[in-house]
Amino acid sequence: MAAVTAPASTSSDLARWLRALGKVAFAGAATGFLIGGVGGRLAMLLLRVTSSDALHGLQTDDDFTIGVISSATIFLLGITTFLGLAGGLVYAAVRGWFPARVRPAIAGIVVGLTIGADLVTTDGVDFRLLTPTWLAIALFVAIPTTYGVVMSMWVERWLASERTPSRPWVAFLPLVAFLAGGPFGVALVVLLIAGWAVAHAIPALATVWSSPPVAWIGRILLAVVTAAGALELVHDVDVLLR
């Protein structure tokens, strides 16, 4: 959608662009909260049930206490919400490089393999003691994969709608979530403002970003990053399942 990929020069177009960003931010944040946060806790609950009772009270690699809901759960929900929001913005920036019909599948593959490779590790407690190991691996690859697919579908559905909220300021509320992310969130806000200012001063940049050469370079870079994640994931899975 042009409202996301090409910030315009008029105030009305800027408002339209910001509303589109609000949609993307909300879809990404909500998907991160529900699938990454709530889904992650449900996955840990399932593994708690399928694993030995002796693991109750043990600290995981991320300092969560197995079998206990604590303040760490609130932190998990917060961080997955913010990461989901950031992921939605990254998706909005690169979605134009791919045909609409394959965007959800590509988002699922890229996020599933790259984030899955980061979550599945051969060190620590999570994938050494939680059983069955194959289930732990499957869950923590499925979670980011599902996030990528659902977030993409949600963003595409909302961006396809040009309807303006009855209260326009409501569309801007999700962007306030950036500020709750501390220095990193503030940096993202500054980056968004700077990006719009540059695109406003040099409109041709938006055309360059969506041009075939840049699109192909972006596709190749994403393919390399995804392949690297896949290789790391395959190696770790092989070690864990031996």
C-alpha positions as CSV (number, residue, x, y, z in Angstrom):
1,M,0.0,0.0,0.0
2,A,1.4,3.4,-1.0
3,A,0.4,4.8,2.3
4,V,3.0,2.7,4.0
5,T,5.8,2.4,1.4
6,A,5.7,6.0,0.1
7,P,5.1,8.8,2.6
8,A,3.4,11.6,0.8
9,S,4.0,15.3,0.8
10,T,0.5,16.7,1.8
11,S,-0.8,16.7,5.3
12,S,-3.8,14.6,4.4
13,D,-1.5,12.0,2.8
14,L,0.7,12.1,5.9
15,A,-2.3,11.4,8.1
16,R,-3.3,8.5,5.8
17,W,0.2,7.1,6.0
18,L,0.2,7.4,9.7
19,R,-3.2,5.6,9.9
20,A,-1.7,2.8,7.8
21,L,1.2,2.6,10.2
22,G,-1.2,2.5,13.1
23,K,-2.9,-0.5,11.5
24,V,0.4,-2.3,10.9
25,A,1.6,-1.5,14.4
26,F,-1.6,-2.8,16.0
27,A,-1.7,-6.0,13.9
28,G,1.9,-6.7,14.7
29,A,1.6,-6.0,18.4
30,A,-1.6,-7.9,18.8
31,T,-0.2,-10.9,17.0
32,G,3.0,-10.8,19.0
33,F,1.0,-10.7,22.2
34,L,-1.4,-13.5,21.3
35,I,0.9,-15.9,19.5
36,G,4.3,-15.0,20.9
37,G,3.3,-14.2,24.5
38,V,0.1,-16.2,25.3
39,G,1.1,-18.9,22.8
40,G,4.6,-19.1,24.3
41,R,3.2,-19.5,27.8
42,L,0.7,-22.2,26.7
43,A,3.6,-24.0,25.0
44,M,5.6,-24.0,28.2
45,L,2.5,-25.2,30.2
46,L,2.1,-28.1,27.8
47,L,5.8,-29.0,28.1
48,R,5.5,-28.7,31.9
49,V,2.7,-31.4,31.8
50,T,4.6,-33.7,29.4
51,S,7.9,-33.4,31.3
52,S,9.1,-34.8,34.6
53,D,7.6,-33.4,37.8
54,A,11.2,-33.0,39.0
55,L,11.5,-29.9,36.7
56,H,8.9,-28.0,38.7
57,G,10.5,-24.8,40.0
58,L,13.6,-25.1,37.8
59,Q,14.8,-21.9,36.0
60,T,14.7,-22.0,32.2
61,D,17.3,-20.4,30.0
62,D,15.3,-17.2,29.9
63,D,14.9,-17.1,33.7
64,F,11.3,-18.3,33.8
65,T,10.4,-20.6,36.6
66,I,8.8,-23.8,35.3
67,G,5.3,-24.3,36.6
68,V,5.0,-20.8,38.1
69,I,3.3,-17.7,36.7
70,S,5.3,-14.7,37.9
71,S,6.3,-11.2,36.9
72,A,8.5,-12.8,34.3
73,T,5.3,-13.7,32.4
74,I,4.3,-10.0,32.3
75,F,7.8,-9.3,30.9
76,L,7.3,-12.0,28.3
77,L,4.0,-10.6,27.2
78,G,5.5,-7.1,27.0
79,I,8.5,-8.1,25.0
80,T,6.6,-10.3,22.5
81,T,4.1,-7.5,22.0
82,F,6.8,-5.0,21.2
83,L,8.8,-7.4,19.0
84,G,5.6,-8.2,17.2
85,L,5.0,-4.5,16.6
86,A,8.5,-4.1,15.3
87,G,8.1,-7.2,13.1
88,G,4.9,-5.7,11.6
89,L,6.8,-2.5,10.6
90,V,9.6,-4.5,9.0
91,Y,7.1,-6.5,7.1
92,A,5.3,-3.3,5.9
93,A,8.6,-2.0,4.6
94,V,9.5,-5.1,2.5
95,R,6.1,-6.5,1.5
96,G,6.2,-4.7,-1.8
97,W,9.1,-6.9,-2.9
98,F,6.8,-10.0,-3.1
99,P,3.5,-10.8,-4.9
100,A,0.6,-10.4,-2.6
101,R,-0.5,-14.1,-2.9
102,V,2.7,-15.4,-1.4
103,R,3.4,-12.8,1.3
104,P,1.9,-14.8,4.2
105,A,3.9,-18.0,3.2
106,I,7.1,-16.0,2.8
107,A,6.6,-14.2,6.2
108,G,6.0,-17.5,7.9
109,I,9.1,-19.2,6.4
110,V,11.4,-16.3,7.1
111,V,10.3,-15.6,10.6
112,G,9.9,-19.3,11.5
113,L,13.4,-20.3,10.4
114,T,15.3,-17.2,11.6
115,I,13.5,-16.8,15.0
116,G,13.1,-20.6,15.4
117,A,16.9,-21.0,15.0
118,D,17.4,-18.4,17.7
119,L,14.9,-20.0,20.1
120,V,16.0,-23.7,19.6
121,T,19.4,-24.0,21.2
122,T,21.6,-27.0,22.2
123,D,22.8,-25.4,25.5
124,G,20.9,-24.9,28.7
125,V,17.8,-26.4,30.1
126,D,14.9,-25.8,27.7
127,F,15.7,-28.4,25.0
128,R,17.8,-30.7,27.2
129,L,15.4,-31.5,30.0
130,L,11.9,-30.6,28.7
131,T,10.3,-33.7,27.1
132,P,9.5,-34.9,24.6
133,T,12.3,-33.0,22.8
134,W,10.7,-33.2,19.4
135,L,7.6,-31.5,20.8
136,A,9.6,-28.6,22.4
137,I,11.4,-28.1,19.1
138,A,8.1,-28.2,17.1
139,L,6.3,-25.8,19.4
140,F,9.1,-23.1,19.3
141,V,9.4,-23.3,15.6
142,A,5.6,-23.3,15.1
143,I,5.1,-20.2,17.2
144,P,7.2,-17.7,15.1
145,T,6.0,-19.4,11.9
146,T,2.4,-18.9,12.9
147,Y,3.2,-15.3,14.0
148,G,4.6,-14.5,10.5
149,V,1.7,-16.0,8.6
150,V,-1.1,-14.5,10.8
151,M,0.6,-11.1,11.1
152,S,1.0,-10.9,7.3
153,M,-2.6,-11.9,6.6
154,W,-3.8,-9.4,9.2
155,V,-1.7,-6.5,7.8
156,E,-2.7,-7.3,4.3
157,R,-6.4,-7.4,5.2
158,W,-6.3,-4.1,7.0
159,L,-4.2,-2.3,4.5
160,A,-6.6,-3.4,1.7
161,S,-9.4,-1.5,3.5
162,E,-9.4,2.3,3.0
163,R,-12.0,2.8,5.7
164,T,-11.2,5.7,8.1
165,P,-12.0,5.1,11.8
166,S,-14.9,7.2,13.1
167,R,-12.4,8.7,15.5
168,P,-9.3,9.2,13.4
169,W,-7.0,9.6,16.4
170,V,-7.8,6.0,17.4
171,A,-5.6,4.8,14.4
172,F,-2.6,6.6,15.9
173,L,-2.9,5.0,19.3
174,P,-0.8,1.9,18.5
175,L,2.1,4.1,17.6
176,V,2.2,5.3,21.2
177,A,3.3,1.7,22.1
178,F,6.7,2.5,20.6
179,L,7.4,5.0,23.5
180,A,6.7,2.2,26.0
181,G,9.7,0.3,24.5
182,G,12.2,2.6,26.2
183,P,15.3,3.9,24.3
184,F,14.7,1.4,21.5
185,G,11.1,2.4,21.1
186,V,12.0,6.1,21.0
187,A,14.7,5.4,18.4
188,L,12.1,3.7,16.2
189,V,9.8,6.8,16.5
190,V,12.7,9.0,15.5
191,L,13.6,6.7,12.6
192,L,10.0,6.8,11.4
193,I,9.9,10.6,11.5
194,A,13.3,10.8,9.8
195,G,12.2,8.4,7.1
196,W,9.1,10.4,6.4
197,A,11.1,13.7,6.3
198,V,13.7,12.2,3.8
199,A,10.9,10.7,1.6
200,H,9.1,14.0,1.7
201,A,12.3,15.9,0.7
202,I,13.3,13.3,-2.0
203,P,10.1,11.6,-3.3
204,A,12.2,9.6,-5.8
205,L,13.5,7.5,-2.9
206,A,10.2,5.7,-2.5
207,T,10.3,4.7,-6.2
208,V,13.9,3.4,-5.8
209,W,12.9,1.3,-2.8
210,S,10.2,-0.5,-4.8
211,S,12.2,-0.7,-8.0
212,P,13.0,-4.2,-9.4
213,P,16.8,-4.0,-8.7
214,V,16.3,-3.1,-5.1
215,A,13.5,-5.6,-4.7
216,W,15.8,-8.4,-6.1
217,I,18.6,-7.4,-3.8
218,G,16.2,-7.5,-0.8
219,R,14.9,-10.9,-1.8
220,I,18.4,-12.3,-2.1
221,L,19.4,-10.9,1.3
222,L,16.3,-12.3,2.9
223,A,17.0,-15.7,1.3
224,V,20.5,-15.7,2.6
225,V,19.5,-14.8,6.1
226,T,16.7,-17.4,6.0
227,A,19.0,-20.1,4.7
228,A,21.5,-19.3,7.4
229,G,18.8,-19.7,10.0
230,A,17.6,-23.0,8.4
231,L,21.2,-24.4,8.5
232,E,21.6,-23.5,12.2
233,L,18.2,-24.9,13.0
234,V,18.9,-28.2,11.3
235,H,22.2,-28.5,13.0
236,D,20.7,-27.9,16.5
237,V,17.8,-30.2,15.9
238,D,20.2,-32.9,14.8
239,V,22.3,-32.5,18.0
240,L,19.2,-32.5,20.2
241,L,17.5,-35.5,18.7
242,R,20.6,-37.8,18.6
